[in-house]
Amino acid sequence: MSWSLKLYARRDDVNAMIHVRERSLKAVNVSQKVPRCTQNHSIPTVLFSTRAYIEHRPLLKKLSNYEIMDIDRDDEVRCFQRVNVGLKQHYDELSIEES
């Protein structure tokens, strides 16, 4: 199973969406041949576009105890045990939805 998607929460922002890279994600099992991981991560990750959030990098760093990875700027094959794909758009800037 595979998907092609743009990981940007503000899908109605046409100007921003033009600059958001489309990503391909593929679910694999252990018997499938896949590229060898160059980085293995034991922590879950959130994968999203920072197109409009670049200036908020200092804030994003404060939201996590872990490194912010810019997959557009490295050639690593990063493997995670769990990935949360995309963010939800809220009407309030940088709001948090309680769950």
N, C-alpha and C positions, 0 to 999 in steps of 0.2 A: 504494500500500500504506500502511495506517495502523494504529496501535495505540493502545489506551487502557490505561494501566497506572499503578500506584502504585509509585513509585521508592523503596521502603523495604526494607532488607535483612532486617529482623526481621518477616517476614510472619506469624509465629505470635504476635506481640504484638498481640492484638486491641485493647487500649486505645489503643495508639499508631496502629494502622492506621485507626482511626476519624477521626483528625485529619490523616492524610496525604492531600494533594490528588491526585486522579486527573489525569494528564497525557495529552494526545493528541499523538502524534508522527506525522509524515507524511514519508515519503521522496518527494522530488520530483526531476524532472529539469529541465534548463534551459528546455525548451519549455513547461512548465506555468506558469500564472498563479498567483503566490503573493504574499503581502504583501511590500512592499519592506523590505529589511533596514535597520534604523536603526543597527545596530552589526555590523561585520564583524570576525571574529576569525580570525587565521591559525594559531592554536594549537589543538590538540585539547582537548576538554573532557570532564569526567566529570559526568554529570547524575544527582543523587540527592537524596533527601529528607533534610533536616537535622532532622526532627522530634525525634529524641532526641539530636541532636548539637549543639544550640544552645549549650549550656554549654561545648562543646569548640571553639568558634570560634578561640581563640588557638592551639590545637594544629593545627587545619586550616590556618591561615595559615602555620604552619611547614612544612607538607608540600608547599607549592608556592611558586614564585617569582612566581606570578600572583595577581591579584585574585580573591577569593571573590565570586561573583555571587549575589545573592539574587533570583531571578526572580519571587518573590512580592511583592517590593517595588519593582519597576520596570515600566514599560510598553514597554520596548524590544523590538524584533524582532531577536533576536540570531541571527546566521548563522555557522555553524562548518563547516569543511571535513570534520571528523571528530568524532563524538560517541560516547563510551562511556556506555551507558545502564545505570544501576543499579549497586549494589554487591552482593557476596556476603556472606552471614552466616557468621561464624566463631564457634566456641564460646568462644574467648578474646577478650576485649574489645580492640579496636584492634590486632589481630594483622595481620601481613602474610603473604600467601601467596607463596612463592617460585615464580617461573616460569622 
